[in-house]
Amino acid sequence: MQTGNKPADSNVKETQVVSGIKVIECEYNVKKPKFEEVIIERPIFVEKKIEVPVGTEEFCKKAGETIAETAMDYILKHLDKKLEQSISKRIKEIEVPKIIEKVIEKKVEIERPVYKDVNVTVPKYVDKEVVNPVFKNVEVINAVLKDVEVERPIFKERVVIQPKFEEVIITKPKYVDKEITVIHPKYIDMKGNPDV
């Protein structure tokens, strides 16, 4: 007598028994098994010590370190975001203070000003327009004169009215030979320029 849904023909096992009796073992596929409830009246629990498998301690350490690093990274990112938002919000709320300058003119008389020498390493010169400068004659002692190369000087004619000539004593005059070209007066115009 066979029971079950459908035998699997590929896995059939026959066993020859005495007196022509055969035992046939077949595999059956059960699609919808039926589970029945079994009432357990008195379960017996036996105490047993759980043994720790090898490598569990190292695994727990690494797992704890990984969890701690992940949690710290998340907390720091969250705090940085909150801090940035609060700072930007606070900056928007701050109003720009108005600075009012009051200029009070007072006349202060200085009897004896004290001037001190200050070393200036790298002075910074700024171009500034000067209107009506006042020039005063100042005595310069031990002036340092340096030759400065001028590329394109511009010479302008200027009429000097009542020039003042002063006598200069020349101690050791130096005479230099120079060639002079003589031009006939008829080739010179009224202004003294050669007529080309």
C-alpha positions, 0 to 999 in steps of 0.5 A: 500500500502506497501513501503520499502525494506523488512518488519521485521515480528517479529515487526508487530503492527495491530490496529483495526479501525471502519468499518473493517479498519485495520492499520498495522505498520511494521518496515523496514530495510533500507540498502542504504538510499538516502540523498538529498541535502537541501539548507539553505538560511538564517540560524539563529544563536542564542547566548547561554551561554555555561554552565560549567559542574560540575567537569570540573575544577578538571579534567582540573587541573589533565589533565594539571599536567599529561601532564606537567609531561609526557612532562618533563619526555620526555624532560629530557630523551631526554636531558640525551641521547644527553648529554651522546652522546656528552660527549662520542664523546668529550672524543674520540676526546681528545688526551692523553697528553704526559708527558716529565720529565726532570731530572736536577741534581744540587748539593745543599749544606745544612749547617744546616738542620732543622729536625722536629718531625712529627706524623705518625699514621699508617705507611705503610711498603713496602718490598724492596730489599737492595743491599750492606747495610751500617751498622753504630754503633749508640748509643741507649739510653733507648732501649725497648726490647720485647720478640718475639716468634719464632716458627721455628728458624734455627741455622747454624754452623759458624766458628769464627776465632780469637774470642775476649773474654772480661772480664765481671764482675758478681756481683751476680752469680746464680748457678743452679743444673744440671745433667751431664751424664759421657760418657766413652772416648771409646764411643766417636768418634774423633770429640767428638760426642757419638758413638751410 
